[in-house]
Amino acid sequence: MRVLGWVCGGLLALVTAFWRITATADLALSAGLHGTPGTYKVDTCIDTQQHPQELQL
């Protein structure tokens, strides 16, 4: 039982560390601390909103 507790605790520590690192990196990217803030490259873009000038045909 004690060994199982150590194994589960170790796995939980690894998952927590991974989550903290990725969450911190995501926050830093969104805050513009690294990377190019607000610039994303996509293959295609589909506009799902209708613009007022398109509604007046």
SEMAR-765329 format. One record per residue: residue in one letter; x, y, z of N, C-alpha, C in turn. Coordinates in steps of 0.2 Angstrom, whole numbers, padded with zeros to 4 digits, always signed. Atoms other than C-alpha are relative to their C-alpha. Example, Ala and Ser with C-alpha at 12.3 -4.5 7.8 and 13.67 -1.06 7.14 Angstrom:
2
a+0004-0006+0000+0062-0022+0039+0004+0006+0000 s-0004-0006-0001+0068-0005+0036-0004+0005+0003 
This chain:
57
m+0004-0006+0000+0000+0000+0000+0004+0006+0000 r-0004-0006+0000+0014+0012+0004+0003+0001-0006 v-0004-0001+0006+0023+0009-0012-0005+0003-0005 l+0006-0002+0005+0006+0012-0022-0001+0008+0002 g+0000-0007-0002+0005+0029-0012+0005+0004-0003 w-0005-0004+0002+0022+0034-0017+0000+0000-0008 v+0001+0000+0008+0019+0029-0036-0005+0005-0002 c+0005-0005+0002+0003+0039-0036+0002+0007+0001 g-0003-0007-0002+0011+0054-0027+0005+0002-0005 g-0005-0002+0005+0025+0054-0040-0003+0002-0006 l+0004-0001+0007+0013+0053-0055-0004+0007+0001 l+0003-0006-0001+0003+0067-0047+0004+0006+0000 a-0005-0006+0000+0018+0078-0045+0002+0001-0007 l-0003-0001+0007+0024+0075-0063-0006+0003-0004 v+0006-0003+0004+0006+0079-0070-0001+0008+0003 t+0001-0007-0002+0005+0095-0059+0006+0004-0002 a-0006-0004+0003+0023+0101-0064-0001+0001-0007 f+0001-0001+0007+0018+0098-0082-0005+0005-0001 w+0005-0005+0000+0002+0108-0080+0002+0007+0002 r-0003-0006-0002+0011+0122-0071+0004+0003-0005 i-0005-0003+0006+0024+0124-0085-0004+0002-0006 t+0003-0002+0006+0012+0124-0099-0005+0006+0001 a+0005-0006-0002-0001+0136-0090+0004+0006+0000 t-0005-0006+0000+0014+0148-0087+0002+0002-0006 a-0002-0002+0007+0019+0147-0105-0005+0003-0003 d+0006-0003+0003+0002+0150-0111-0002+0007+0002 l+0001-0007-0003+0000+0165-0099+0005+0005-0003 a-0005-0004+0003+0016+0172-0105-0001+0002-0007 l+0001-0001+0007+0012+0170-0123-0006+0005-0001 s+0006-0004+0001-0005+0178-0121+0001+0008+0003 a-0002-0007-0003+0003+0193-0111+0005+0003-0004 g-0005-0003+0005+0015+0196-0125+0007+0000+0003 l-0006+0000-0003+0030+0192-0114+0005-0004-0004 h-0004+0003+0005+0037+0180-0127-0004-0002-0006 g+0004+0001+0006+0032+0176-0145-0002+0006-0003 t+0003-0005+0003+0023+0187-0156-0007+0001+0002 p+0007-0001-0003+0008+0194-0147-0005+0002-0006 g+0005-0002+0004-0008+0194-0157+0001-0002-0007 t-0001+0002+0007-0001+0186-0173+0000-0007+0000 y+0000+0007+0001-0006+0169-0178-0001-0002-0007 k+0000+0002+0007-0004+0160-0195-0005-0006+0000 v+0005+0006+0001-0018+0149-0201+0000-0001-0008 d+0001+0002+0007-0021+0140-0217-0006+0003-0004 t+0007-0003+0003-0039+0145-0220-0003+0004+0005 c+0004-0004-0004-0051+0158-0213-0007+0000-0003 i+0007-0001+0002-0070+0157-0214-0003+0005+0005 d+0003-0005-0003-0079+0172-0209-0007-0002+0002 t+0006+0002-0002-0094+0167-0199-0005+0005+0002 q+0005-0006-0001-0102+0184-0196-0002+0003-0006 q+0002-0004+0005-0112+0193-0208+0001+0007+0001 h-0001-0007-0001-0107+0211-0211-0006+0004-0002 p+0006-0004+0002-0121+0225-0212+0000+0001-0008 q+0000-0002+0007-0115+0230-0230-0002-0007-0004 e+0002+0005+0004-0118+0212-0236-0007-0002+0001 l+0007+0001-0001-0136+0211-0229-0004+0004-0004 q+0004-0005+0004-0141+0226-0240+0001-0002-0007 l-0001+0001+0007-0142+0218-0257-0005+0003-0005 
